Amino acid sequence: MPHRRTPCAAFHAVLALAAVLAAAPAATPARAAEVRFEGTALEVPEGWAVNPDARPGIWQVQRRFEEGRNRGAALIQMTRPIPASEGSFDTVFTRLAASIPGLERERPTTRGEGVTAAGHRIRHESRCCTRRNDVSIGTDTVGISDGRRHAVIMLVSMGLRGDAARRARADFDALVRSFRLDGEAAPAALAPPEGAGGLEGTFTHLRTYVLPNAFGGTDFRADNEVRVFDRGGLYSRAVPAGGEDVPAHCRRMPGDCGSYRLLGAGMLRGADRIEFRDMTRRYGLIEVEEKPFAREGEDLKIDGTTHRRVPPLPRGTAFDGTWRYFFASSGSTAFSSGSVAVERLLTLTPDGRFRRTGFSGASSSNETGGGRAGFTSGRDRPAESGRYEAEGYRLTLIGDDGRREELSLVLPERGAERGRDALLVIDGNNYLRRDGK
C-alpha cells in the first residue's frame, strides 16, 4: 500500500523549497485570479505564481521580492482541508503552525482567534525566526474551521524585511479574507446581527496612548478616532469616500468596518450597552466586544469616553488660516540612536485657495567595533498650490497642475467658525491652527 504523505511532513518540505526560491530566478507572476482547491475557493493576489511542483494534497504560490541589494521570497501554502474525524481544529492548527523545523521551539510572537464573516472559527499566529542557507525564515499561520473541516494556510517569509515584508503580509491578508471553505458558497459579506442598528451620524473622540517606536524609545500619540454609524447596523472607522454610504464603503473596504447592536433596552430604560463586531484588518477576523453605552444629548458615551457628533460641513465652506501637522519620534539603545521628524503646513484662504509646504528629516548613529557611524538626511516638500472645496466630510484639493486629491475632513469642535476650527482632522491626521486662534 503506498505511503500517504501527511500534511505535517509536507510542511517540512517548505525549507527545501526555501533554498530553491532563494537562489532560483523569479517565476512568471500571475494576474489576480480565483483558484479552487479540494473544494475550497480563494483569490490569489496579482504577482504570485503557482508552484507546479507542489506535492499532492498541497497548494502553493510563491513570489520573489528584490529591492536594490536585498533579495527575498515568500511562499503561501495550504494543505487539503482536514476532516474533523482526523482531529480537532485546535489539535490540527497547533500541529501545523509548529511544523517548520527550527520554529517548533519558538513561542508565537502574535496570536489571536475569533470568527469570520461566514461564521467560521478562525485562529492565527506568527513565529520568528529560524535560518536555512543563511536566510531568515518566519511564518504567519491561519486556520479556519466550520466544525466539519479544518483548513490551514501558511505564509513563509524568507529573507524579507521592510516594505517587501509588509507587501507579502498584505497579500496574505487579502488571500485569507477571500478564502471560502465551501467553494460553492457566495463570498461572505459583513452583515449586522439580528436586532442591530439604531444609530446614525459621524462621531469622533480623542484617544491618547504611548507606543514603543523603532528606535528603542516610546512615543506619545493623540488620535481623533472616527466612527460613522449607519442606522441599519453597520459602522465604519473611516469616513466613506465622496458619495458613498456606509454599506457601500463596507463592501469596498471591509477592513474599515464592523457592526453594532444596542443591548439592555427595555420599556422603562434605554440601551446601556453596545456590542461591536469589528472586522479587523488582518484576515477578515471578526472580534466581538461589549462596552457600556449611554446617550448624552447629541453625543454618545462609549466605555466611559465621549464620542462627539460631528455635523457635515455645508457646501462652500471656507477657511482662513494655516494648520500644522507635526510628527516626531526618537529613541536610543546601548549601541544606537535615531530620530525622524515630519512637518506639513496647509494654508487655506477664504477665496478658496490652498498652499501646502513641509519637510521631513531623519538621523541615526551606531557604535560598532569601538567606532561610531551615522547619517543625517532631510528634504523640503515641494510647495503645492491650487483651489480647495470643503463639503460634508471631504476636503478636495485641485492643484494648479490639474491634479485632484480627495481627503477626509472632520472638525471635532463642530462647525468651521473661527474658534471652532482650531483642529482639523485630515485623513486621520491632526492639523492644529498655527496662529493658535
VEXMARNU-875894 format. One record per residue (C-alpha): residue in one letter; x, y, z; residue number from 1. Coordinates in Angstrom, 1 decimal, always signed. Each point is the difference from the previous one (the first is absolute). Layout:
(site 'a'; (X; Y; Z); NUM) ...
// end
This chain:
(site 'm'; (+0.0; +0.0; +0.0); 1) (site 'p'; (+1.5; +3.4; -1.0); 2) (site 'h'; (+1.1; +2.3; +2.8); 3) (site 'r'; (-2.3; +3.1; +0.3); 4) (site 'r'; (+2.0; +3.1; +0.8); 5) (site 't'; (-1.4; +1.8; +3.1); 6) (site 'p'; (-0.7; +3.7; +0.0); 7) (site 'c'; (+2.7; +0.5; +2.7); 8) (site 'a'; (+2.6; -1.8; -2.1); 9) (site 'a'; (-0.9; +2.1; -3.0); 10) (site 'f'; (+0.5; +3.2; +2.0); 11) (site 'h'; (+3.5; -1.2; +0.9); 12) (site 'a'; (+0.8; +0.1; -3.8); 13) (site 'v'; (-0.4; +3.8; +0.1); 14) (site 'l'; (+3.6; +0.4; +1.1); 15) (site 'a'; (+1.3; -1.8; -3.0); 16) (site 'l'; (-2.1; +2.2; -2.2); 17) (site 'a'; (+1.3; +3.1; +1.9); 18) (site 'a'; (+3.5; -0.8; -1.1); 19) (site 'v'; (-1.2; -0.4; -3.6); 20) (site 'l'; (-1.9; +3.3; +0.0); 21) (site 'a'; (+2.9; +1.9; +1.5); 22) (site 'a'; (+2.2; -0.9; -2.9); 23) (site 'a'; (-2.3; -0.6; -2.9); 24) (site 'p'; (-1.1; +2.6; -2.5); 25) (site 'a'; (-3.4; +1.5; +0.7); 26) (site 'a'; (-3.0; -1.9; -1.4); 27) (site 't'; (-2.3; +1.7; -2.4); 28) (site 'p'; (-2.5; +1.9; +2.1); 29) (site 'a'; (-3.7; -0.5; -0.6); 30) (site 'r'; (-2.9; +2.4; +0.0); 31) (site 'a'; (-2.5; -0.1; +2.8); 32) (site 'a'; (-2.4; -2.9; -0.5); 33) (site 'e'; (-2.3; -2.4; +1.9); 34) (site 'v'; (+1.4; -3.4; +0.7); 35) (site 'r'; (-1.9; -3.2; +1.1); 36) (site 'f'; (+1.8; -2.6; +2.1); 37) (site 'e'; (-1.5; -3.1; +1.6); 38) (site 'g'; (-3.5; +1.5; +0.1); 39) (site 't'; (+1.2; +3.4; +1.3); 40) (site 'a'; (+0.3; +3.3; -1.9); 41) (site 'l'; (+2.2; +3.0; +0.4); 42) (site 'e'; (+1.4; +3.0; -1.9); 43) (site 'v'; (+3.8; +0.1; -0.7); 44) (site 'p'; (+1.3; +3.6; +0.1); 45) (site 'e'; (+1.8; +1.3; -3.1); 46) (site 'g'; (+3.7; -0.8; -0.2); 47) (site 'w'; (-0.1; -3.5; +1.5); 48) (site 'a'; (+0.8; -3.1; -2.1); 49) (site 'v'; (-1.4; -3.4; +0.7); 50) (site 'n'; (+2.7; -2.6; +0.7); 51) (site 'p'; (-0.7; -2.8; -2.5); 52) (site 'd'; (+2.2; -2.5; +2.0); 53) (site 'a'; (-2.0; +0.1; +3.2); 54) (site 'r'; (-0.6; -3.5; +1.5); 55) (site 'p'; (-3.4; -1.6; -0.1); 56) (site 'g'; (-2.4; +1.5; +2.6); 57) (site 'i'; (+2.1; +3.2; +0.1); 58) (site 'w'; (-0.7; +3.3; -1.8); 59) (site 'q'; (+2.7; +2.6; -0.2); 60) (site 'v'; (+0.6; +3.5; -1.6); 61) (site 'q'; (+3.3; +1.8; +0.2); 62) (site 'r'; (+1.5; +3.5; -0.6); 63) (site 'r'; (+3.4; +1.4; -0.2); 64) (site 'f'; (+0.8; +3.5; +1.4); 65) (site 'e'; (+3.0; +2.1; -1.0); 66) (site 'e'; (+0.8; +3.4; +1.3); 67) (site 'g'; (+3.4; +1.2; -0.9); 68) (site 'r'; (+2.5; -2.5; +1.5); 69) (site 'n'; (-2.6; -1.5; +2.3); 70) (site 'r'; (-1.5; -3.2; -1.4); 71) (site 'g'; (-2.7; -2.2; +1.6); 72) (site 'a'; (-2.9; -2.2; -0.8); 73) (site 'a'; (-3.3; -1.1; +1.4); 74) (site 'l'; (-2.1; -3.1; -0.2); 75) (site 'i'; (-3.7; -0.5; +0.8); 76) (site 'q'; (-1.0; -3.6; +0.6); 77) (site 'm'; (-3.2; -1.8; +0.9); 78) (site 't'; (-0.7; -3.6; +0.7); 79) (site 'r'; (-3.0; -1.9; -1.1); 80) (site 'p'; (-2.9; +0.8; +2.4); 81) (site 'i'; (+0.2; -2.5; +2.8); 82) (site 'p'; (-3.2; -1.8; +1.2); 83) (site 'a'; (-1.0; +0.4; +3.6); 84) (site 's'; (+0.2; -3.8; +0.3); 85) (site 'e'; (+3.8; +0.3; -0.3); 86) (site 'g'; (+0.4; +2.4; +3.0); 87) (site 's'; (-1.5; +3.0; +1.7); 88) (site 'f'; (+0.6; +3.5; -1.5); 89) (site 'd'; (+2.2; +1.0; +2.8); 90) (site 't'; (+2.1; -3.1; -0.3); 91) (site 'v'; (+0.5; +0.3; -3.7); 92) (site 'f'; (+0.8; +3.7; +0.1); 93) (site 't'; (+2.5; -0.3; +2.8); 94) (site 'r'; (+1.8; -2.9; -1.8); 95) (site 'l'; (+0.2; +1.8; -3.3); 96) (site 'a'; (+0.9; +3.4; +1.3); 97) (site 'a'; (+3.1; -1.5; +1.7); 98) (site 's'; (+0.9; -2.3; -2.9); 99) (site 'i'; (+2.9; +2.0; -1.5); 100) (site 'p'; (+3.3; -1.5; +1.4); 101) (site 'g'; (+1.8; +2.5; +2.2); 102) (site 'l'; (-3.2; +2.0; +0.7); 103) (site 'e'; (-1.8; -2.7; +2.1); 104) (site 'r'; (+1.9; +1.1; +3.1); 105) (site 'e'; (-0.7; +3.7; -0.5); 106) (site 'r'; (-2.9; +1.6; +1.9); 107) (site 'p'; (-2.5; +1.8; -2.2); 108) (site 't'; (+0.7; +3.7; -0.3); 109) (site 't'; (-3.7; +0.8; -0.6); 110) (site 'r'; (-3.1; -2.1; +0.2); 111) (site 'g'; (-3.8; +0.4; +0.0); 112) (site 'e'; (-3.3; -1.5; -0.9); 113) (site 'g'; (-3.6; +0.9; -0.8); 114) (site 'v'; (-2.5; -0.7; -2.7); 115) (site 't'; (-0.2; +0.9; -3.7); 116) (site 'a'; (-2.8; +1.8; -1.8); 117) (site 'a'; (-1.3; -3.4; -1.0); 118) (site 'g'; (-0.2; -1.0; +3.7); 119) (site 'h'; (+2.9; -2.5; -0.1); 120) (site 'r'; (+2.5; -0.2; +2.8); 121) (site 'i'; (+3.5; +1.5; -0.9); 122) (site 'r'; (+3.3; -0.1; +1.8); 123) (site 'h'; (+3.3; +1.6; -0.9); 124) (site 'e'; (+3.6; +0.3; +1.3); 125) (site 's'; (+3.4; +1.2; -1.2); 126) (site 'r'; (+3.4; -1.5; +0.8); 127) (site 'c'; (+3.6; +1.3; -0.5); 128) (site 'c'; (+2.6; -1.1; -0.9); 129) (site 't'; (+2.2; -2.8; -1.2); 130) (site 'r'; (+2.7; -0.1; -2.6); 131) (site 'r'; (+0.8; -2.1; -3.0); 132) (site 'n'; (+2.9; +0.6; -2.4); 133) (site 'd'; (+0.5; +3.3; +1.8); 134) (site 'v'; (-3.5; +1.1; -0.7); 135) (site 's'; (-2.3; +1.1; +2.8); 136) (site 'i'; (-3.4; -1.8; +0.0); 137) (site 'g'; (-3.2; +0.9; +1.8); 138) (site 't'; (-3.6; -1.0; -0.3); 139) (site 'd'; (-3.6; +1.3; +0.3); 140) (site 't'; (-2.6; -2.7; +0.3); 141) (site 'v'; (-3.7; +0.2; -0.2); 142) (site 'g'; (-2.5; -2.8; +0.7); 143) (site 'i'; (-3.7; +0.0; -1.0); 144) (site 's'; (-2.6; -2.6; +1.0); 145) (site 'd'; (-3.7; -0.5; -0.5); 146) (site 'g'; (-0.1; -2.9; +2.5); 147) (site 'r'; (+0.0; -2.6; -2.7); 148) (site 'r'; (+3.3; +0.9; -1.8); 149) (site 'h'; (+3.1; +1.9; +1.0); 150) (site 'a'; (+2.2; +2.0; -2.4); 151) (site 'v'; (+3.4; +1.3; +0.9); 152) (site 'i'; (+1.8; +2.7; -2.1); 153) (site 'm'; (+3.5; +1.1; +0.6); 154) (site 'l'; (+2.2; +2.9; -1.2); 155) (site 'v'; (+3.7; -0.9; +0.1); 156) (site 's'; (+2.2; +3.2; -0.3); 157) (site 'm'; (+3.6; -0.6; -1.0); 158) (site 'g'; (+2.5; +2.9; +0.4); 159) (site 'l'; (-2.8; +2.6; -0.2); 160) (site 'r'; (+0.1; +3.3; +1.8); 161) (site 'g'; (-1.3; +3.5; -0.3); 162) (site 'd'; (-2.4; +0.8; -2.8); 163) (site 'a'; (+0.4; -3.5; -1.5); 164) (site 'a'; (-1.1; -1.6; +3.2); 165) (site 'r'; (-3.0; +2.3; +0.3); 166) (site 'r'; (-1.1; -0.6; -3.6); 167) (site 'a'; (+0.2; -3.8; +0.5); 168) (site 'r'; (-2.1; +0.2; +3.2); 169) (site 'a'; (-2.5; +2.3; -1.7); 170) (site 'd'; (-0.4; -2.5; -2.9); 171) (site 'f'; (-0.3; -2.9; +2.5); 172) (site 'd'; (-2.7; +1.9; +1.9); 173) (site 'a'; (-2.0; +0.6; -3.2); 174) (site 'l'; (+0.3; -3.6; -1.0); 175) (site 'v'; (-1.3; -1.2; +3.4); 176) (site 'r'; (-2.9; +2.5; -0.1); 177) (site 's'; (-1.0; -1.4; -3.4); 178) (site 'f'; (+0.2; -3.7; +1.2); 179) (site 'r'; (-3.3; -2.0; -0.1); 180) (site 'l'; (+0.1; -3.4; +1.7); 181) (site 'd'; (-3.0; -0.9; -2.0); 182) (site 'g'; (+1.1; +1.0; -3.5); 183) (site 'e'; (-3.6; -0.1; -1.4); 184) (site 'a'; (-1.3; +2.6; +2.6); 185) (site 'a'; (-0.2; +3.6; -0.9); 186) (site 'p'; (+2.7; +2.2; +1.6); 187) (site 'a'; (-1.0; +0.9; +3.5); 188) (site 'a'; (-0.8; +3.7; +0.6); 189) (site 'l'; (+0.0; +1.8; +3.3); 190) (site 'a'; (-3.6; -0.1; +1.2); 191) (site 'p'; (-1.5; +1.5; +3.2); 192) (site 'p'; (-1.4; -2.5; +2.5); 193) (site 'e'; (-3.7; -0.1; +0.8); 194) (site 'g'; (-1.1; +3.0; +2.0); 195) (site 'a'; (+2.9; +2.2; -1.2); 196) (site 'g'; (-0.3; +3.7; -0.9); 197) (site 'g'; (-1.6; +3.1; +1.4); 198) (site 'l'; (+2.9; +2.6; -0.2); 199) (site 'e'; (+0.8; +2.4; -2.8); 200) (site 'g'; (+2.6; +2.6; -0.6); 201) (site 't'; (+3.8; +0.7; +0.3); 202) (site 'f'; (+1.6; +0.1; +3.4); 203) (site 't'; (+3.5; +0.6; +1.2); 204) (site 'h'; (+2.0; -0.3; +3.2); 205) (site 'l'; (+3.6; +0.7; +1.1); 206) (site 'r'; (+2.1; -3.0; +0.8); 207) (site 't'; (+3.4; +0.4; +1.7); 208) (site 'y'; (+2.5; -2.8; +0.5); 209) (site 'v'; (+3.7; -0.9; +0.2); 210) (site 'l'; (+1.6; -2.1; -2.7); 211) (site 'p'; (+3.5; -1.6; -0.3); 212) (site 'n'; (+1.8; +1.2; -3.1); 213) (site 'a'; (+2.6; -1.4; -2.3); 214) (site 'f'; (+2.9; +1.8; +1.7); 215) (site 'g'; (-0.4; -1.6; +3.4); 216) (site 'g'; (-1.9; +2.9; +1.5); 217) (site 't'; (-3.7; +0.7; +0.5); 218) (site 'd'; (-2.3; +2.5; -1.7); 219) (site 'f'; (-3.1; +1.8; +1.5); 220) (site 'r'; (-2.8; +0.0; -2.5); 221) (site 'a'; (-3.3; +1.9; -0.1); 222) (site 'd'; (-2.4; -1.1; -2.8); 223) (site 'n'; (-3.6; +1.1; -0.7); 224) (site 'e'; (-1.7; -3.3; -0.8); 225) (site 'v'; (-3.1; +0.1; -2.2); 226) (site 'r'; (-3.0; -2.3; -0.1); 227) (site 'v'; (-2.7; +0.5; -2.7); 228) (site 'f'; (-3.2; -1.8; +1.0); 229) (site 'd'; (-2.6; -1.2; -2.4); 230) (site 'r'; (-3.5; -0.5; +1.3); 231) (site 'g'; (-0.2; -3.5; -1.4); 232) (site 'g'; (+2.8; -1.3; +2.4); 233) (site 'l'; (+3.3; +0.5; -1.8); 234) (site 'y'; (+2.6; +2.5; +0.9); 235) (site 's'; (+3.4; +1.2; -1.5); 236) (site 'r'; (+3.2; +1.1; +1.7); 237) (site 'a'; (+0.7; +2.2; -3.0); 238) (site 'v'; (-2.1; +2.7; -1.8); 239) (site 'p'; (-1.4; -1.6; -3.2); 240) (site 'a'; (+1.3; +1.5; -3.2); 241) (site 'g'; (-2.2; +2.7; -1.7); 242) (site 'g'; (-3.4; -1.2; -0.8); 243) (site 'e'; (+0.2; -3.3; +1.7); 244) (site 'd'; (-2.2; -1.1; +2.9); 245) (site 'v'; (+1.3; -2.3; +2.7); 246) (site 'p'; (-1.3; -3.3; -1.5); 247) (site 'a'; (+1.7; +0.8; -3.4); 248) (site 'h'; (+3.2; +1.0; +1.7); 249) (site 'c'; (+0.0; -3.2; +2.1); 250) (site 'r'; (-0.5; -2.2; -3.1); 251) (site 'r'; (+3.1; +1.7; -1.6); 252) (site 'm'; (+2.1; +0.3; +3.2); 253) (site 'p'; (-1.1; -2.7; +2.5); 254) (site 'g'; (+3.1; +0.5; +2.1); 255) (site 'd'; (-1.3; +3.5; +1.0); 256) (site 'c'; (-3.3; -1.4; +1.2); 257) (site 'g'; (-2.0; -1.8; +2.6); 258) (site 's'; (-3.5; -0.4; +1.3); 259) (site 'y'; (-1.6; +1.2; +3.2); 260) (site 'r'; (-3.0; -0.9; +2.2); 261) (site 'l'; (-1.6; +1.9; +2.9); 262) (site 'l'; (-0.7; -2.2; +3.0); 263) (site 'g'; (-2.0; +0.4; +3.2); 264) (site 'a'; (-2.9; +2.0; -1.4); 265) (site 'g'; (-3.3; -0.5; +1.8); 266) (site 'm'; (-3.3; +1.7; +0.5); 267) (site 'l'; (+1.3; +2.2; +2.8); 268) (site 'r'; (+3.5; +0.6; -1.0); 269) (site 'g'; (+2.2; +0.4; -3.1); 270) (site 'a'; (+3.0; -2.1; -1.1); 271) (site 'd'; (+2.8; +0.0; +2.5); 272) (site 'r'; (+2.5; -2.2; -2.0); 273) (site 'i'; (+1.2; -0.2; -3.6); 274) (site 'e'; (+1.4; -3.0; -1.7); 275) (site 'f'; (+2.6; +0.5; -2.7); 276) (site 'r'; (+0.9; -2.7; -2.6); 277) (site 'd'; (+3.2; +1.4; -1.5); 278) (site 'm'; (+1.5; -1.3; -3.2); 279) (site 't'; (+3.7; +0.3; +0.6); 280) (site 'r'; (+2.3; +1.0; -2.8); 281) (site 'r'; (+1.8; -3.4; +0.4); 282) (site 'y'; (-1.7; -3.0; -1.6); 283) (site 'g'; (-3.5; +1.3; +0.2); 284) (site 'l'; (-0.2; -1.3; +3.5); 285) (site 'i'; (-3.0; +1.4; +2.0); 286) (site 'e'; (+0.5; +0.8; +3.6); 287) (site 'v'; (-3.0; +0.4; +2.3); 288) (site 'e'; (+0.1; +2.5; +2.9); 289) (site 'e'; (-2.7; +1.4; +2.3); 290) (site 'k'; (+0.4; +3.5; +1.6); 291) (site 'p'; (-2.0; +2.3; +2.3); 292) (site 'f'; (-2.2; +2.4; -2.0); 293) (site 'a'; (-2.0; +3.1; +0.6); 294) (site 'r'; (-1.4; +3.0; -2.0); 295) (site 'e'; (+1.0; +3.5; +1.1); 296) (site 'g'; (-2.1; +2.4; -2.1); 297) (site 'e'; (+1.3; -0.2; -3.5); 298) (site 'd'; (+3.1; -1.9; +1.2); 299) (site 'l'; (+0.7; -3.5; +1.0); 300) (site 'k'; (+1.9; -1.4; +3.0); 301) (site 'i'; (+1.7; -3.3; -0.8); 302) (site 'd'; (+2.1; -1.8; +2.6); 303) (site 'g'; (+0.3; +3.3; +2.0); 304) (site 't'; (+1.3; +2.1; -2.9); 305) (site 't'; (-2.1; +2.7; -1.7); 306) (site 'h'; (-0.5; -0.3; -3.8); 307) (site 'r'; (-1.1; +3.3; -1.3); 308) (site 'r'; (-2.4; +0.3; -2.9); 309) (site 'v'; (+1.6; +1.8; -3.0); 310) (site 'p'; (-2.4; +1.7; -2.4); 311) (site 'p'; (+0.9; +0.1; -3.7); 312) (site 'l'; (+1.4; +3.2; -1.4); 313) (site 'p'; (-2.3; +2.0; -2.3); 314) (site 'r'; (+0.9; +0.3; -3.6); 315) (site 'g'; (+2.3; +3.0; -0.6); 316) (site 't'; (+1.6; -0.1; +3.5); 317) (site 'a'; (+3.1; +2.2; +0.0); 318) (site 'f'; (+2.9; +0.3; +2.5); 319) (site 'd'; (+2.5; +2.7; +0.8); 320) (site 'g'; (+3.3; -1.0; +1.6); 321) (site 't'; (+3.0; -2.4; +0.0); 322) (site 'w'; (-0.2; -3.4; +1.7); 323) (site 'r'; (+3.0; -2.1; +0.9); 324) (site 'y'; (+0.5; -3.8; +0.3); 325) (site 'f'; (+3.2; -1.1; +1.8); 326) (site 'f'; (+1.3; -3.4; +0.9); 327) (site 'a'; (+3.3; -0.8; +1.7); 328) (site 's'; (+1.4; -3.3; +1.3); 329) (site 's'; (+3.4; -0.7; +1.7); 330) (site 'g'; (+1.7; -2.5; +2.2); 331) (site 's'; (+3.2; -1.8; +0.9); 332) (site 't'; (+1.4; -3.3; +1.0); 333) (site 'a'; (+3.5; -0.9; +1.4); 334) (site 'f'; (+1.6; +0.2; -3.4); 335) (site 's'; (-2.3; +2.0; -2.3); 336) (site 's'; (-2.3; +3.0; -0.1); 337) (site 'g'; (-2.3; +1.5; -2.6); 338) (site 's'; (-2.7; +2.5; -0.6); 339) (site 'v'; (-2.5; +1.1; -2.7); 340) (site 'a'; (-2.1; +3.2; -0.4); 341) (site 'v'; (-2.7; +1.0; -2.5); 342) (site 'e'; (-1.7; +3.4; -0.3); 343) (site 'r'; (-2.9; +0.9; -2.3); 344) (site 'l'; (-1.5; +3.4; -0.4); 345) (site 'l'; (-3.3; +0.7; -1.6); 346) (site 't'; (-1.2; +3.5; -0.7); 347) (site 'l'; (-3.7; +0.6; -1.0); 348) (site 't'; (-1.3; +3.4; -0.9); 349) (site 'p'; (-3.6; +1.3; -0.2); 350) (site 'd'; (+0.2; +0.4; -3.8); 351) (site 'g'; (+0.3; -3.8; -0.4); 352) (site 'r'; (+3.8; -0.3; -0.5); 353) (site 'f'; (+2.4; -2.4; +1.8); 354) (site 'r'; (+3.7; -0.3; +0.4); 355) (site 'r'; (+2.0; -3.0; +1.4); 356) (site 't'; (+3.6; -0.1; +1.2); 357) (site 'g'; (+2.0; -2.1; +2.4); 358) (site 'f'; (+3.1; -1.9; +0.7); 359) (site 's'; (+1.2; -3.4; +1.2); 360) (site 'g'; (+3.3; -1.0; +1.6); 361) (site 'a'; (+1.7; -3.0; +1.6); 362) (site 's'; (+3.2; -0.8; +1.8); 363) (site 's'; (+1.7; -3.1; +1.5); 364) (site 's'; (+3.2; -1.1; +1.6); 365) (site 'n'; (+1.5; -3.4; +0.8); 366) (site 'e'; (+3.1; -1.1; +2.1); 367) (site 't'; (+1.9; -3.0; -1.4); 368) (site 'g'; (+3.5; -1.1; +0.7); 369) (site 'g'; (+0.8; +3.0; +2.2); 370) (site 'g'; (-1.0; +2.4; -2.8); 371) (site 'r'; (-3.1; +2.0; -0.7); 372) (site 'a'; (-1.8; +0.4; -3.3); 373) (site 'g'; (-3.1; +1.8; -0.9); 374) (site 'f'; (-2.0; +2.1; -2.5); 375) (site 't'; (-2.3; +3.0; -0.1); 376) (site 's'; (-2.4; +0.8; -2.9); 377) (site 'g'; (-2.8; +2.4; -0.6); 378) (site 'r'; (-2.0; +1.5; -2.8); 379) (site 'd'; (-2.6; +2.7; -0.5); 380) (site 'r'; (-3.3; -0.9; -1.6); 381) (site 'p'; (-0.5; +1.8; -3.3); 382) (site 'a'; (-2.6; +2.7; +0.4); 383) (site 'e'; (-3.5; -0.7; -1.4); 384) (site 's'; (-2.8; +2.4; -0.6); 385) (site 'g'; (-3.4; +0.0; -1.6); 386) (site 'r'; (-3.7; +0.1; +0.8); 387) (site 'y'; (-1.8; -1.8; +2.8); 388) (site 'e'; (-3.6; -1.1; +0.7); 389) (site 'a'; (-1.4; -1.0; +3.4); 390) (site 'e'; (-3.4; -1.7; +0.3); 391) (site 'g'; (-1.5; -2.7; +2.2); 392) (site 'y'; (+3.0; -1.9; +1.3); 393) (site 'r'; (+2.3; +0.5; -3.0); 394) (site 'l'; (+2.8; +2.4; -0.9); 395) (site 't'; (+0.8; +0.1; -3.7); 396) (site 'l'; (+3.3; +1.5; -1.2); 397) (site 'i'; (+0.2; +1.0; -3.7); 398) (site 'g'; (+3.6; +0.9; -0.8); 399) (site 'd'; (+1.0; +2.7; -2.5); 400) (site 'd'; (+1.5; -2.9; -2.0); 401) (site 'g'; (-3.5; -1.7; -0.2); 402) (site 'r'; (+0.6; -2.7; +2.5); 403) (site 'r'; (-2.9; -0.8; +2.3); 404) (site 'e'; (+0.2; -1.5; +3.5); 405) (site 'e'; (-2.9; -0.9; +2.3); 406) (site 'l'; (+0.6; -0.2; +3.7); 407) (site 's'; (-2.3; -0.6; +2.9); 408) (site 'l'; (-0.6; +3.0; +2.2); 409) (site 'v'; (-1.5; +0.1; +3.6); 410) (site 'l'; (-0.3; +2.9; +2.3); 411) (site 'p'; (-0.3; -1.3; +3.6); 412) (site 'e'; (-1.1; +3.4; +1.3); 413) (site 'r'; (-3.2; +0.1; -2.1); 414) (site 'g'; (+0.0; +2.6; -2.8); 415) (site 'a'; (+2.5; +2.0; -2.0); 416) (site 'e'; (-0.4; +3.3; +1.9); 417) (site 'r'; (+3.1; +1.7; +1.3); 418) (site 'g'; (+0.8; -1.5; +3.4); 419) (site 'r'; (-1.6; -3.3; -0.9); 420) (site 'd'; (+2.5; -0.8; -2.8); 421) (site 'a'; (+3.0; -0.2; +2.3); 422) (site 'l'; (+0.4; -3.7; -1.0); 423) (site 'l'; (-0.6; -1.5; -3.4); 424) (site 'v'; (+0.2; -3.8; -0.2); 425) (site 'i'; (+1.1; -0.7; -3.6); 426) (site 'd'; (+0.2; -3.6; -1.1); 427) (site 'g'; (+0.4; -1.0; +3.7); 428) (site 'n'; (+2.9; +2.5; +0.7); 429) (site 'n'; (-0.4; +2.9; +2.4); 430) (site 'y'; (+0.7; +3.5; -1.4); 431) (site 'l'; (+0.1; +2.8; +2.6); 432) (site 'r'; (-0.5; +3.6; -0.8); 433) (site 'r'; (+3.4; +1.6; -0.1); 434) (site 'd'; (-1.2; +3.4; +1.2); 435) (site 'g'; (-1.6; -1.6; +3.1); 436) (site 'k'; (-3.3; +1.8; -0.5); 437) 
// end
